């Protein structure tokens, strides 16, 4: 069995390319609460059995990650010892596995239920749904729940996925909450409970962690947030306050996870990532609909400065390449980008305004 990781960029590209990406929030709504309550873990894969998204009981997720089961790894099994996940993808039929793996392969969860998801438009199998994490994962009712969820996803693929795929770009994380870094009200966090204001520091931390699917050490996070040395005690205190803010706004209840050792965030998507995804698809108009102006203009965090300058440049280039007077007018109506210390020019001036 290969557990070779996707690189960060490869994982982001695989998520963006997956037809299942726009339907991940729907799947969380269908099964997320149930698997968390049962102490199990739900996985969503690509056609090769590589994990693109997970959901489930946080303690169980963390335990399985220590054994190698995490996003970016392939967990369908080898040719001579496939897991139920691998069999579901190979046979295009539901499968269960409560027998464990062959001797010497005890790093993998023993019990699985898995079903393929078919795209009715092409007949292809863009991925599979699997549940693991305990003996209950191979129960018949778990397989029945997966089959029902797969049928729901297939129905959406047949009817609305084409529109959803264009309208809802998939960022580095599943859209349980949306962090808005652009626009006059930023930074804010949208959850099913409403919109909540955030401090700039909390938004900086969330942004950095949302872009690090495998997590960061304390030193790694500090280096992206602060341009000068800061103690880990300061970081731990800030993370405690951030966790309290996420709890207060209902993000944790919605399924957002903030963990430590390493520091890691799951369930938050960033509006800047959505803008980038629209630009990658050539949809400048949709990008401008998401883009409210420079990313957190007051932030001096190294990671946010890079993101602000890169996104400004990408939007500016796309607007210029569009040749559309309407697109250009919409761009010029946005707040001006801050002056770059390195180039001495702003996105607005470089766009020819």
N, C-alpha and C positions, 0 to 999 in steps of 0.2 A: 504494500500500500504506500503510495506517495503522499507525503504531507508537505511537499514543497510549497512555499508561500508565493502568492502573487506579490509583485512589488506594489507599492502604494499606488503608482500610476496605473498599473495593470488592473488592480482591483477597481479603481474608479472607472476605468474604461469598460470593464466587464459589466459593472452595474448599469452604466449608462446604456450599453448596447443590449442588455437583456430585455426582452419583451415583458418579462414579469415585473420589471422595476416599478412602473407606474401603479402596479396593483399591490405592492408591498403594504401600504397603509391599510388596504382592504383586508389583506390576510391577517395583519396584526389585530384588526377589529374582530375577525372571525374566530381566531384561535389563540391570540396572545394571552388574554386573561386566563383561559382554560389551562394552557400549558404552564403558566406561572403558578397557578393555584395547585396544580398537580405535581409541581417540583420537577417538571420536564423541560426539554429544550426543543424548540422548533427550528429547523434549518431550511433554507431555500438555496438551491444550487443552480449552476449552469448545466449544460448538457453533458459535461465531463465529470460531474459530481463534485465540482469545486464550490465550496460554500461562499455565497455572496452576502447573505444576511442571516442573522440568528435572532431568536427571541426566546424568553423563558425566565425561569426562576434565576435571579442574579447569582445566588450562591452556587447553583448547579452550573450555570454558564461559566462562572469563574473556575470551578473545579474541572470541568471538561477542557477549558482552555489550557489549564496546566498539564493536561494529558495530550494536548496537541490539537484538539478540535476547536478551530476558530476560523473566522472569516479569512478567506484567501488561501485555505488549504483544500486539498483534494481528499475526500473521505468516502469514496465509493468502493474501496477495496481493490485487491489485485485480481488478476484474471482467474487465479485458482481459488481464491477465497473472497468473493465479493460480499459486501454487506447487502442488506436488503435495499439500501439506497442505490447501490450499484446495479442490483438485479432489476429494480424498478426502471432505471434508465435504459438498461440493455433490453429488457423484454417488453417495455412499454406497458407494464401491468403492475398493480399493487403488489407489495411484498412485505413480509414480516420476518424478523430474525431475533430469536431469543436464545440461540445456541452459543453465542460468543464467537470469538475468532480462534483460528488455529493457534497451537502452542507458540509462544514467543511473540504473539500479537496482542498482548493484554493492555496495550496503551489505548485501545479503542473501546468505546462503549459497546457492551454486548448486545443490548436489546435495541431494535430499530423497528419502526413502521415507516413505510415510504410509498409514495405514489408519484407517477409521472404527471406532468401537465402538458397537454397537447395544445398547440396553436391551431384552431380550426381553419384559419386563413391559409396556412401553408402545409398543415399536416405534420410539421416538425415538432419535436419535443424540446422546448427551450430550457427545460430544467425540471427539477423534482422538488417535492415537499417531503421532509422527513421529520420524525420525532424520535428522540433518544434521551438518555440521561437516567434511566432506571428500568426496572423490570416491567413496570406498567406501560412502558413505551410500546411493547409488542402486543398489548391487549387488543382484542377485536374492535372494541369501541373506538380506540385511537385510530385504527386504520379506517374505520367508517367515517370518522370526523375528517380525516385527511381526504378521503375520496369526495366527501361533500364540498370541502373547501376547494379542491382541484376543479370540480365541476363548476363552481361559482366563478373561479378565475377564467376557465375556458369560455364560459358564457360572456364574460366581459371582454375577453380577447376577440370574440366573434362580433361584438356589437359596438363597444365604445373604446377599446384599447388603442385603436389607431389615433383617435383624437386625444386621448389621455396621454399617449406617449409623446405627442408634440407639445401638449400644454403643461405637463408636469415633469420637468427634467429631474433626473435622479442624481442627488449629490452624494457625498461621502457617507451619508447615513440615512436610515429610513426616516420618513417624515412624520414622526410623532409630535414634533414641535419644530417651529420655524424661527430661527434667529435672524432678525432684520438688522443689518449693519448699515444700510443706505436709507436715505430719506430724512425728512426733518424731525421725525419722532424717534429715530434710532438712538441707542439700541433698545430693542424690545424683543420679547419672546412670545410667539403665538402658540397657544395650546388649546385643547378642546374646551378649557375653562375661560378662555378669553386672552386678551393681550396684556402683558405686564412689562413695565419699564425695568431696565437693568442698569447697573452701574457700568461705566466704560470698562473698568477692570474685569468685572464678571463677563462681559461680552468678549473681551480679549481672551480670557481663559477658555470660554466655550468655543470660540473660533479656532483656536490652536488645537484643542482636543478633538473637535469635529473633523479636523483634517489629518488626524493621526489614528487610523483604525486599530493599530496594534498598541496604542497607548504611548505614554512618555514617562521617563523618570522625572523625579523632581528637578534635577539639574537641567534636563532637556526642556522642561516646561518653563523654568525660570529664564533660560536663555532666549526663549521666544517672546517672553512677556516684558522682561526688564532689560534695559540697555546698560545697567550698572549692577554690580554684585548685590544680591539680596539673600538673606538667610532662608533656609528651608522652614524655619519656624514661622516666618512671615507668610510663606506660601501655604503652610498647613492651616494657619488661621484664616487666610483668604478662602481656601477651599471649603472650610467649615461654614463660613458665611455664605458662600455660593450654594452649598448644599441646602442650607436653610432657605435661601431665596427660591430655589427650584421647588422645594417642598411647599412653600407658601403660595406659589403661583399655580400649583397643580401639575407641574411637569413630571414629578416623580410618580404621581398617581396615574398619569397618562402613559407611563412606561419608560420614560427617560431614565437612563442609568448613569450615575457618576461614581466611579470606583477609583481605588488607589492601588499602588504597588503592582503595576504601574498606574499612573493617573490615566483614566480612560473615560470617554463619553460615548454613549450609544443613544440613538433616537433623536438627535437634533440635526436638522438640515439648515444650511446658511443661505440667505438670499443671494449673496455674492456667488455661491456655487451654482445656483440656479441660473443666474445671469450668464455665467461661463458656459453652462450646458446649452442654453439657447444659442449663444454665439457659435458654439461648436456645430450646431445643427444648421447654421446659416439663417436663423430667425432673429434678425436684428430688431424687428418691431417688438417681438415678445421679450427680448432682452431688455429693451428700454422700458417696457411695462413693469419689469421687476426692479430695474435699476433706478434708485432714487437720488443718485449723486455719489460723491466720493464716499468710500468706506471709512466710517468713524474718523472724520477729519481731525478730531482732537487727540486721537491716540498716537502715542510715540512708541508703542510696542514694536520691536523689529518685525515680527510676523505680520502685524497689521499694516505697517508701512509698506512692506513688500506687496501684500495683497492689494492695498489701495492703488499703488502705482501700476501693478500689472493689470488690474482690472480696468483702470482708467485707460491704459494704453490699448487694451484689447477692444474696449468699446469704441474708442476714438478711431481705431483702424477699421473696425467693421462699419461704422457710420460713414467714413470717407469712401470705403469700397462700395457701399450700397448705391451711391449716386442718386439717392432719393431726397428731393427737397423736403418732403414731409418728415422723413427720418432725421434729417439734419436739423430741422426746426425743433423737433421734439428734444433732440440732444442739447441744443443750445439753450433750451428753456430750463434745463436742469441746473442745480447749483454748481458753481465752478469748482473744479478740482483744485486741491491745494498745490502750491508750487513745489516741485520736486527739488530737493537739495542737490541731487546729483546732476540733473539736466537743466535746472533753472527755467523750466517751462511747464505750463499746466496743460491738462488734457483739452481744456476748452480753447486755449490759444493755438495748440497744435492742430486742432480741428479746423482752424481757419476762421474762427469767429472774431 
